[in-house]
Amino acid sequence: MQAFEETAEAQRQEIEMNDKVLEDFEDWIEKEKNEGMFFQSLGKVKPRNKKEIKVQAKVEAQKVKEIAKESA
């Protein structure tokens, strides 16, 4: 009976320790989200000038034409 109580107490302590680790992790995730570190890179877009955009559009158009020609 005493052995059972000792193992039950040890398991309770382990569960409490795991709950504490989980709680600390969840707090850390929440803090990172609130500070913007989690989504920091999502909102950043490198500003491009109009000339760069036109060149990129021409390159993409050329790729589309080549693919269409190959598939036809």
PyMOL Python script that loads the backbone (N, CA, C, O; Angstrom):
from pymol import cmd

cmd.read_pdbstr("""\
ATOM      1  N   MET A   1       0.822  -1.187   0.000  1.00  0.00           N
ATOM      2  CA  MET A   1       0.000   0.000   0.000  1.00  0.00           C
ATOM      3  C   MET A   1       0.871   1.258   0.000  1.00  0.00           C
ATOM      4  O   MET A   1       0.596   2.225  -0.711  1.00  0.00           O
ATOM      5  N   GLN A   2       1.925   1.218   0.815  1.00  0.00           N
ATOM      6  CA  GLN A   2       2.807   2.369   0.904  1.00  0.00           C
ATOM      7  C   GLN A   2       3.549   2.587  -0.418  1.00  0.00           C
ATOM      8  O   GLN A   2       3.759   3.728  -0.828  1.00  0.00           O
ATOM      9  N   ALA A   3       3.944   1.508  -1.080  1.00  0.00           N
ATOM     10  CA  ALA A   3       4.633   1.612  -2.368  1.00  0.00           C
ATOM     11  C   ALA A   3       3.717   2.259  -3.410  1.00  0.00           C
ATOM     12  O   ALA A   3       4.153   3.073  -4.223  1.00  0.00           O
ATOM     13  N   PHE A   4       2.439   1.878  -3.364  1.00  0.00           N
ATOM     14  CA  PHE A   4       1.469   2.453  -4.276  1.00  0.00           C
ATOM     15  C   PHE A   4       1.341   3.958  -4.051  1.00  0.00           C
ATOM     16  O   PHE A   4       1.307   4.730  -5.009  1.00  0.00           O
ATOM     17  N   GLU A   5       1.271   4.369  -2.801  1.00  0.00           N
ATOM     18  CA  GLU A   5       1.155   5.788  -2.467  1.00  0.00           C
ATOM     19  C   GLU A   5       2.396   6.560  -2.900  1.00  0.00           C
ATOM     20  O   GLU A   5       2.295   7.696  -3.363  1.00  0.00           O
ATOM     21  N   GLU A   6       3.570   5.941  -2.749  1.00  0.00           N
ATOM     22  CA  GLU A   6       4.810   6.590  -3.155  1.00  0.00           C
ATOM     23  C   GLU A   6       4.878   6.778  -4.661  1.00  0.00           C
ATOM     24  O   GLU A   6       5.288   7.836  -5.136  1.00  0.00           O
ATOM     25  N   THR A   7       4.479   5.760  -5.417  1.00  0.00           N
ATOM     26  CA  THR A   7       4.496   5.886  -6.874  1.00  0.00           C
ATOM     27  C   THR A   7       3.432   6.874  -7.340  1.00  0.00           C
ATOM     28  O   THR A   7       3.656   7.618  -8.295  1.00  0.00           O
ATOM     29  N   ALA A   8       2.283   6.887  -6.679  1.00  0.00           N
ATOM     30  CA  ALA A   8       1.233   7.831  -7.039  1.00  0.00           C
ATOM     31  C   ALA A   8       1.705   9.267  -6.799  1.00  0.00           C
ATOM     32  O   ALA A   8       1.447  10.155  -7.611  1.00  0.00           O
ATOM     33  N   GLU A   9       2.392   9.483  -5.687  1.00  0.00           N
ATOM     34  CA  GLU A   9       2.918  10.821  -5.374  1.00  0.00           C
ATOM     35  C   GLU A   9       3.981  11.231  -6.391  1.00  0.00           C
ATOM     36  O   GLU A   9       4.015  12.383  -6.824  1.00  0.00           O
ATOM     37  N   ALA A  10       4.838  10.302  -6.767  1.00  0.00           N
ATOM     38  CA  ALA A  10       5.879  10.585  -7.752  1.00  0.00           C
ATOM     39  C   ALA A  10       5.255  10.937  -9.100  1.00  0.00           C
ATOM     40  O   ALA A  10       5.723  11.846  -9.786  1.00  0.00           O
ATOM     41  N   GLN A  11       4.212  10.227  -9.475  1.00  0.00           N
ATOM     42  CA  GLN A  11       3.536  10.512 -10.726  1.00  0.00           C
ATOM     43  C   GLN A  11       2.828  11.859 -10.680  1.00  0.00           C
ATOM     44  O   GLN A  11       2.824  12.587 -11.673  1.00  0.00           O
ATOM     45  N   ARG A  12       2.227  12.203  -9.535  1.00  0.00           N
ATOM     46  CA  ARG A  12       1.589  13.516  -9.380  1.00  0.00           C
ATOM     47  C   ARG A  12       2.616  14.632  -9.542  1.00  0.00           C
ATOM     48  O   ARG A  12       2.352  15.636 -10.203  1.00  0.00           O
ATOM     49  N   GLN A  13       3.781  14.452  -8.939  1.00  0.00           N
ATOM     50  CA  GLN A  13       4.834  15.455  -9.040  1.00  0.00           C
ATOM     51  C   GLN A  13       5.324  15.601 -10.484  1.00  0.00           C
ATOM     52  O   GLN A  13       5.584  16.710 -10.951  1.00  0.00           O
ATOM     53  N   GLU A  14       5.444  14.483 -11.175  1.00  0.00           N
ATOM     54  CA  GLU A  14       5.873  14.519 -12.569  1.00  0.00           C
ATOM     55  C   GLU A  14       4.829  15.233 -13.434  1.00  0.00           C
ATOM     56  O   GLU A  14       5.181  16.020 -14.312  1.00  0.00           O
ATOM     57  N   ILE A  15       3.566  14.962 -13.187  1.00  0.00           N
ATOM     58  CA  ILE A  15       2.487  15.621 -13.931  1.00  0.00           C
ATOM     59  C   ILE A  15       2.509  17.123 -13.667  1.00  0.00           C
ATOM     60  O   ILE A  15       2.364  17.921 -14.592  1.00  0.00           O
ATOM     61  N   GLU A  16       2.692  17.507 -12.400  1.00  0.00           N
ATOM     62  CA  GLU A  16       2.754  18.931 -12.063  1.00  0.00           C
ATOM     63  C   GLU A  16       3.941  19.600 -12.753  1.00  0.00           C
ATOM     64  O   GLU A  16       3.823  20.728 -13.232  1.00  0.00           O
ATOM     65  N   MET A  17       5.077  18.916 -12.807  1.00  0.00           N
ATOM     66  CA  MET A  17       6.262  19.455 -13.456  1.00  0.00           C
ATOM     67  C   MET A  17       6.013  19.624 -14.957  1.00  0.00           C
ATOM     68  O   MET A  17       6.380  20.648 -15.533  1.00  0.00           O
ATOM     69  N   ASN A  18       5.391  18.626 -15.590  1.00  0.00           N
ATOM     70  CA  ASN A  18       5.075  18.709 -17.017  1.00  0.00           C
ATOM     71  C   ASN A  18       4.074  19.827 -17.294  1.00  0.00           C
ATOM     72  O   ASN A  18       4.191  20.526 -18.301  1.00  0.00           O
ATOM     73  N   ASP A  19       3.095  20.003 -16.413  1.00  0.00           N
ATOM     74  CA  ASP A  19       2.139  21.098 -16.566  1.00  0.00           C
ATOM     75  C   ASP A  19       2.835  22.454 -16.487  1.00  0.00           C
ATOM     76  O   ASP A  19       2.498  23.377 -17.229  1.00  0.00           O
ATOM     77  N   LYS A  20       3.799  22.567 -15.589  1.00  0.00           N
ATOM     78  CA  LYS A  20       4.547  23.809 -15.432  1.00  0.00           C
ATOM     79  C   LYS A  20       5.371  24.104 -16.682  1.00  0.00           C
ATOM     80  O   LYS A  20       5.419  25.246 -17.138  1.00  0.00           O
ATOM     81  N   VAL A  21       6.016  23.087 -17.236  1.00  0.00           N
ATOM     82  CA  VAL A  21       6.808  23.261 -18.457  1.00  0.00           C
ATOM     83  C   VAL A  21       5.895  23.683 -19.598  1.00  0.00           C
ATOM     84  O   VAL A  21       6.240  24.583 -20.363  1.00  0.00           O
ATOM     85  N   LEU A  22       4.747  23.055 -19.722  1.00  0.00           N
ATOM     86  CA  LEU A  22       3.793  23.396 -20.772  1.00  0.00           C
ATOM     87  C   LEU A  22       3.289  24.829 -20.609  1.00  0.00           C
ATOM     88  O   LEU A  22       3.187  25.572 -21.586  1.00  0.00           O
ATOM     89  N   GLU A  23       2.982  25.204 -19.401  1.00  0.00           N
ATOM     90  CA  GLU A  23       2.502  26.558 -19.130  1.00  0.00           C
ATOM     91  C   GLU A  23       3.576  27.591 -19.477  1.00  0.00           C
ATOM     92  O   GLU A  23       3.271  28.625 -20.072  1.00  0.00           O
ATOM     93  N   ASP A  24       4.825  27.316 -19.111  1.00  0.00           N
ATOM     94  CA  ASP A  24       5.926  28.225 -19.450  1.00  0.00           C
ATOM     95  C   ASP A  24       6.084  28.350 -20.962  1.00  0.00           C
ATOM     96  O   ASP A  24       6.311  29.445 -21.477  1.00  0.00           O
ATOM     97  N   PHE A  25       5.965  27.231 -21.672  1.00  0.00           N
ATOM     98  CA  PHE A  25       6.077  27.248 -23.136  1.00  0.00           C
ATOM     99  C   PHE A  25       4.947  28.055 -23.760  1.00  0.00           C
ATOM    100  O   PHE A  25       5.188  28.859 -24.660  1.00  0.00           O
ATOM    101  N   GLU A  26       3.727  27.852 -23.298  1.00  0.00           N
ATOM    102  CA  GLU A  26       2.591  28.597 -23.837  1.00  0.00           C
ATOM    103  C   GLU A  26       2.726  30.091 -23.556  1.00  0.00           C
ATOM    104  O   GLU A  26       2.381  30.917 -24.401  1.00  0.00           O
ATOM    105  N   ASP A  27       3.228  30.438 -22.368  1.00  0.00           N
ATOM    106  CA  ASP A  27       3.471  31.848 -22.050  1.00  0.00           C
ATOM    107  C   ASP A  27       4.520  32.444 -22.976  1.00  0.00           C
ATOM    108  O   ASP A  27       4.382  33.578 -23.435  1.00  0.00           O
ATOM    109  N   TRP A  28       5.565  31.679 -23.248  1.00  0.00           N
ATOM    110  CA  TRP A  28       6.623  32.151 -24.142  1.00  0.00           C
ATOM    111  C   TRP A  28       6.076  32.384 -25.556  1.00  0.00           C
ATOM    112  O   TRP A  28       6.383  33.399 -26.180  1.00  0.00           O
ATOM    113  N   ILE A  29       5.272  31.451 -26.057  1.00  0.00           N
ATOM    114  CA  ILE A  29       4.681  31.595 -27.398  1.00  0.00           C
ATOM    115  C   ILE A  29       3.799  32.835 -27.439  1.00  0.00           C
ATOM    116  O   ILE A  29       3.870  33.610 -28.392  1.00  0.00           O
ATOM    117  N   GLU A  30       2.981  33.030 -26.434  1.00  0.00           N
ATOM    118  CA  GLU A  30       2.100  34.188 -26.378  1.00  0.00           C
ATOM    119  C   GLU A  30       2.913  35.483 -26.361  1.00  0.00           C
ATOM    120  O   GLU A  30       2.563  36.447 -27.040  1.00  0.00           O
ATOM    121  N   LYS A  31       3.980  35.502 -25.596  1.00  0.00           N
ATOM    122  CA  LYS A  31       4.839  36.683 -25.517  1.00  0.00           C
ATOM    123  C   LYS A  31       5.460  36.977 -26.881  1.00  0.00           C
ATOM    124  O   LYS A  31       5.483  38.128 -27.318  1.00  0.00           O
ATOM    125  N   GLU A  32       5.959  35.946 -27.549  1.00  0.00           N
ATOM    126  CA  GLU A  32       6.578  36.137 -28.860  1.00  0.00           C
ATOM    127  C   GLU A  32       5.562  36.644 -29.882  1.00  0.00           C
ATOM    128  O   GLU A  32       5.881  37.505 -30.701  1.00  0.00           O
ATOM    129  N   LYS A  33       4.351  36.118 -29.835  1.00  0.00           N
ATOM    130  CA  LYS A  33       3.311  36.591 -30.749  1.00  0.00           C
ATOM    131  C   LYS A  33       3.010  38.055 -30.491  1.00  0.00           C
ATOM    132  O   LYS A  33       2.897  38.849 -31.425  1.00  0.00           O
ATOM    133  N   ASN A  34       2.880  38.411 -29.213  1.00  0.00           N
ATOM    134  CA  ASN A  34       2.556  39.785 -28.859  1.00  0.00           C
ATOM    135  C   ASN A  34       3.671  40.747 -29.241  1.00  0.00           C
ATOM    136  O   ASN A  34       3.395  41.888 -29.612  1.00  0.00           O
ATOM    137  N   GLU A  35       4.896  40.320 -29.161  1.00  0.00           N
ATOM    138  CA  GLU A  35       6.011  41.181 -29.517  1.00  0.00           C
ATOM    139  C   GLU A  35       6.206  41.251 -31.024  1.00  0.00           C
ATOM    140  O   GLU A  35       7.006  42.055 -31.502  1.00  0.00           O
ATOM    141  N   GLY A  36       5.502  40.438 -31.768  1.00  0.00           N
ATOM    142  CA  GLY A  36       5.590  40.484 -33.218  1.00  0.00           C
ATOM    143  C   GLY A  36       6.721  39.656 -33.792  1.00  0.00           C
ATOM    144  O   GLY A  36       6.922  39.655 -35.006  1.00  0.00           O
ATOM    145  N   MET A  37       7.458  38.958 -32.962  1.00  0.00           N
ATOM    146  CA  MET A  37       8.567  38.166 -33.475  1.00  0.00           C
ATOM    147  C   MET A  37       8.068  36.988 -34.308  1.00  0.00           C
ATOM    148  O   MET A  37       8.717  36.573 -35.269  1.00  0.00           O
ATOM    149  N   PHE A  38       6.929  36.466 -33.934  1.00  0.00           N
ATOM    150  CA  PHE A  38       6.387  35.294 -34.610  1.00  0.00           C
ATOM    151  C   PHE A  38       5.988  35.622 -36.047  1.00  0.00           C
ATOM    152  O   PHE A  38       6.210  34.825 -36.959  1.00  0.00           O
ATOM    153  N   PHE A  39       5.388  36.817 -36.241  1.00  0.00           N
ATOM    154  CA  PHE A  39       4.903  37.206 -37.564  1.00  0.00           C
ATOM    155  C   PHE A  39       5.741  38.318 -38.178  1.00  0.00           C
ATOM    156  O   PHE A  39       5.304  38.959 -39.134  1.00  0.00           O
ATOM    157  N   GLN A  40       6.926  38.557 -37.653  1.00  0.00           N
ATOM    158  CA  GLN A  40       7.733  39.687 -38.080  1.00  0.00           C
ATOM    159  C   GLN A  40       8.009  39.664 -39.582  1.00  0.00           C
ATOM    160  O   GLN A  40       7.891  40.699 -40.238  1.00  0.00           O
ATOM    161  N   SER A  41       8.360  38.555 -40.118  1.00  0.00           N
ATOM    162  CA  SER A  41       8.747  38.505 -41.521  1.00  0.00           C
ATOM    163  C   SER A  41       7.545  38.517 -42.469  1.00  0.00           C
ATOM    164  O   SER A  41       7.720  38.764 -43.662  1.00  0.00           O
ATOM    165  N   LEU A  42       6.347  38.260 -41.980  1.00  0.00           N
ATOM    166  CA  LEU A  42       5.192  38.192 -42.870  1.00  0.00           C
ATOM    167  C   LEU A  42       4.801  39.556 -43.430  1.00  0.00           C
ATOM    168  O   LEU A  42       4.379  39.648 -44.583  1.00  0.00           O
ATOM    169  N   GLY A  43       4.931  40.602 -42.645  1.00  0.00           N
ATOM    170  CA  GLY A  43       4.495  41.917 -43.078  1.00  0.00           C
ATOM    171  C   GLY A  43       5.525  42.711 -43.839  1.00  0.00           C
ATOM    172  O   GLY A  43       5.202  43.746 -44.422  1.00  0.00           O
ATOM    173  N   LYS A  44       6.758  42.250 -43.847  1.00  0.00           N
ATOM    174  CA  LYS A  44       7.824  43.003 -44.500  1.00  0.00           C
ATOM    175  C   LYS A  44       7.903  42.635 -45.971  1.00  0.00           C
ATOM    176  O   LYS A  44       8.069  41.471 -46.335  1.00  0.00           O
ATOM    177  N   VAL A  45       7.781  43.653 -46.802  1.00  0.00           N
ATOM    178  CA  VAL A  45       7.915  43.479 -48.239  1.00  0.00           C
ATOM    179  C   VAL A  45       8.966  44.470 -48.707  1.00  0.00           C
ATOM    180  O   VAL A  45       8.911  45.654 -48.374  1.00  0.00           O
ATOM    181  N   LYS A  46       9.899  43.991 -49.463  1.00  0.00           N
ATOM    182  CA  LYS A  46      10.946  44.855 -49.968  1.00  0.00           C
ATOM    183  C   LYS A  46      10.343  45.836 -50.980  1.00  0.00           C
ATOM    184  O   LYS A  46       9.748  45.403 -51.966  1.00  0.00           O
ATOM    185  N   PRO A  47      10.483  47.133 -50.759  1.00  0.00           N
ATOM    186  CA  PRO A  47       9.933  48.092 -51.716  1.00  0.00           C
ATOM    187  C   PRO A  47      10.678  47.997 -53.037  1.00  0.00           C
ATOM    188  O   PRO A  47      11.905  47.904 -53.074  1.00  0.00           O
ATOM    189  N   ARG A  48       9.909  48.022 -54.121  1.00  0.00           N
ATOM    190  CA  ARG A  48      10.516  47.920 -55.444  1.00  0.00           C
ATOM    191  C   ARG A  48      10.110  49.134 -56.255  1.00  0.00           C
ATOM    192  O   ARG A  48       9.014  49.667 -56.086  1.00  0.00           O
ATOM    193  N   ASN A  49      10.985  49.563 -57.125  1.00  0.00           N
ATOM    194  CA  ASN A  49      10.654  50.704 -57.967  1.00  0.00           C
ATOM    195  C   ASN A  49       9.907  50.229 -59.210  1.00  0.00           C
ATOM    196  O   ASN A  49       9.838  49.031 -59.484  1.00  0.00           O
ATOM    197  N   LYS A  50       9.358  51.167 -59.950  1.00  0.00           N
ATOM    198  CA  LYS A  50       8.519  50.821 -61.110  1.00  0.00           C
ATOM    199  C   LYS A  50       9.313  50.126 -62.197  1.00  0.00           C
ATOM    200  O   LYS A  50       8.803  49.217 -62.853  1.00  0.00           O
ATOM    201  N   LYS A  51      10.553  50.541 -62.395  1.00  0.00           N
ATOM    202  CA  LYS A  51      11.372  49.930 -63.440  1.00  0.00           C
ATOM    203  C   LYS A  51      11.610  48.449 -63.135  1.00  0.00           C
ATOM    204  O   LYS A  51      11.535  47.599 -64.022  1.00  0.00           O
ATOM    205  N   GLU A  52      11.892  48.166 -61.893  1.00  0.00           N
ATOM    206  CA  GLU A  52      12.123  46.775 -61.474  1.00  0.00           C
ATOM    207  C   GLU A  52      10.860  45.937 -61.664  1.00  0.00           C
ATOM    208  O   GLU A  52      10.942  44.780 -62.076  1.00  0.00           O
ATOM    209  N   ILE A  53       9.713  46.504 -61.373  1.00  0.00           N
ATOM    210  CA  ILE A  53       8.442  45.798 -61.538  1.00  0.00           C
ATOM    211  C   ILE A  53       8.187  45.502 -63.013  1.00  0.00           C
ATOM    212  O   ILE A  53       7.742  44.405 -63.353  1.00  0.00           O
ATOM    213  N   LYS A  54       8.463  46.470 -63.896  1.00  0.00           N
ATOM    214  CA  LYS A  54       8.252  46.271 -65.336  1.00  0.00           C
ATOM    215  C   LYS A  54       9.167  45.182 -65.878  1.00  0.00           C
ATOM    216  O   LYS A  54       8.742  44.352 -66.681  1.00  0.00           O
ATOM    217  N   VAL A  55      10.420  45.185 -65.442  1.00  0.00           N
ATOM    218  CA  VAL A  55      11.360  44.164 -65.897  1.00  0.00           C
ATOM    219  C   VAL A  55      10.897  42.787 -65.445  1.00  0.00           C
ATOM    220  O   VAL A  55      10.933  41.830 -66.218  1.00  0.00           O
ATOM    221  N   GLN A  56      10.469  42.688 -64.209  1.00  0.00           N
ATOM    222  CA  GLN A  56       9.985  41.410 -63.688  1.00  0.00           C
ATOM    223  C   GLN A  56       8.748  40.943 -64.455  1.00  0.00           C
ATOM    224  O   GLN A  56       8.610  39.756 -64.751  1.00  0.00           O
ATOM    225  N   ALA A  57       7.858  41.866 -64.771  1.00  0.00           N
ATOM    226  CA  ALA A  57       6.653  41.518 -65.522  1.00  0.00           C
ATOM    227  C   ALA A  57       7.008  41.018 -66.915  1.00  0.00           C
ATOM    228  O   ALA A  57       6.402  40.066 -67.406  1.00  0.00           O
ATOM    229  N   LYS A  58       7.987  41.654 -67.558  1.00  0.00           N
ATOM    230  CA  LYS A  58       8.404  41.213 -68.892  1.00  0.00           C
ATOM    231  C   LYS A  58       9.009  39.815 -68.841  1.00  0.00           C
ATOM    232  O   LYS A  58       8.744  38.989 -69.715  1.00  0.00           O
ATOM    233  N   VAL A  59       9.809  39.551 -67.832  1.00  0.00           N
ATOM    234  CA  VAL A  59      10.416  38.233 -67.681  1.00  0.00           C
ATOM    235  C   VAL A  59       9.329  37.173 -67.476  1.00  0.00           C
ATOM    236  O   VAL A  59       9.369  36.106 -68.089  1.00  0.00           O
ATOM    237  N   GLU A  60       8.367  37.475 -66.618  1.00  0.00           N
ATOM    238  CA  GLU A  60       7.266  36.536 -66.379  1.00  0.00           C
ATOM    239  C   GLU A  60       6.449  36.315 -67.653  1.00  0.00           C
ATOM    240  O   GLU A  60       6.055  35.186 -67.943  1.00  0.00           O
ATOM    241  N   ALA A  61       6.193  37.376 -68.410  1.00  0.00           N
ATOM    242  CA  ALA A  61       5.426  37.257 -69.658  1.00  0.00           C
ATOM    243  C   ALA A  61       6.176  36.385 -70.656  1.00  0.00           C
ATOM    244  O   ALA A  61       5.570  35.568 -71.350  1.00  0.00           O
ATOM    245  N   GLN A  62       7.485  36.555 -70.730  1.00  0.00           N
ATOM    246  CA  GLN A  62       8.296  35.744 -71.639  1.00  0.00           C
ATOM    247  C   GLN A  62       8.237  34.274 -71.233  1.00  0.00           C
ATOM    248  O   GLN A  62       8.144  33.398 -72.094  1.00  0.00           O
ATOM    249  N   LYS A  63       8.288  33.999 -69.948  1.00  0.00           N
ATOM    250  CA  LYS A  63       8.197  32.618 -69.475  1.00  0.00           C
ATOM    251  C   LYS A  63       6.857  32.002 -69.852  1.00  0.00           C
ATOM    252  O   LYS A  63       6.794  30.846 -70.270  1.00  0.00           O
ATOM    253  N   VAL A  64       5.788  32.775 -69.705  1.00  0.00           N
ATOM    254  CA  VAL A  64       4.452  32.282 -70.042  1.00  0.00           C
ATOM    255  C   VAL A  64       4.366  31.992 -71.535  1.00  0.00           C
ATOM    256  O   VAL A  64       3.803  30.973 -71.935  1.00  0.00           O
ATOM    257  N   LYS A  65       4.915  32.872 -72.361  1.00  0.00           N
ATOM    258  CA  LYS A  65       4.895  32.659 -73.816  1.00  0.00           C
ATOM    259  C   LYS A  65       5.661  31.392 -74.194  1.00  0.00           C
ATOM    260  O   LYS A  65       5.210  30.617 -75.037  1.00  0.00           O
ATOM    261  N   GLU A  66       6.831  31.184 -73.560  1.00  0.00           N
ATOM    262  CA  GLU A  66       7.615  30.000 -73.868  1.00  0.00           C
ATOM    263  C   GLU A  66       6.887  28.719 -73.464  1.00  0.00           C
ATOM    264  O   GLU A  66       6.905  27.728 -74.194  1.00  0.00           O
ATOM    265  N   ILE A  67       6.261  28.749 -72.321  1.00  0.00           N
ATOM    266  CA  ILE A  67       5.512  27.566 -71.859  1.00  0.00           C
ATOM    267  C   ILE A  67       4.331  27.304 -72.783  1.00  0.00           C
ATOM    268  O   ILE A  67       4.048  26.156 -73.127  1.00  0.00           O
ATOM    269  N   ALA A  68       3.642  28.370 -73.186  1.00  0.00           N
ATOM    270  CA  ALA A  68       2.501  28.192 -74.086  1.00  0.00           C
ATOM    271  C   ALA A  68       2.956  27.649 -75.434  1.00  0.00           C
ATOM    272  O   ALA A  68       2.272  26.815 -76.026  1.00  0.00           O
ATOM    273  N   LYS A  69       4.088  28.107 -75.919  1.00  0.00           N
ATOM    274  CA  LYS A  69       4.611  27.645 -77.202  1.00  0.00           C
ATOM    275  C   LYS A  69       5.017  26.182 -77.107  1.00  0.00           C
ATOM    276  O   LYS A  69       4.777  25.415 -78.039  1.00  0.00           O
ATOM    277  N   GLU A  70       5.630  25.785 -75.996  1.00  0.00           N
ATOM    278  CA  GLU A  70       6.057  24.403 -75.815  1.00  0.00           C
ATOM    279  C   GLU A  70       4.863  23.442 -75.697  1.00  0.00           C
ATOM    280  O   GLU A  70       4.908  22.321 -76.204  1.00  0.00           O
ATOM    281  N   SER A  71       3.816  23.887 -75.034  1.00  0.00           N
ATOM    282  CA  SER A  71       2.683  23.003 -74.819  1.00  0.00           C
ATOM    283  C   SER A  71       1.768  22.943 -76.039  1.00  0.00           C
ATOM    284  O   SER A  71       0.944  22.033 -76.132  1.00  0.00           O
ATOM    285  N   ALA A  72       1.886  23.867 -76.961  1.00  0.00           N
ATOM    286  CA  ALA A  72       1.012  23.877 -78.142  1.00  0.00           C
ATOM    287  C   ALA A  72       1.469  22.943 -79.208  1.00  0.00           C
ATOM    288  O   ALA A  72       0.834  22.845 -80.257  1.00  0.00           O
TER     289      ALA A  72
END
""", "prot")
cmd.dss("prot")
cmd.show_as("cartoon", "prot")
cmd.util.cbc("prot")
cmd.orient("prot")
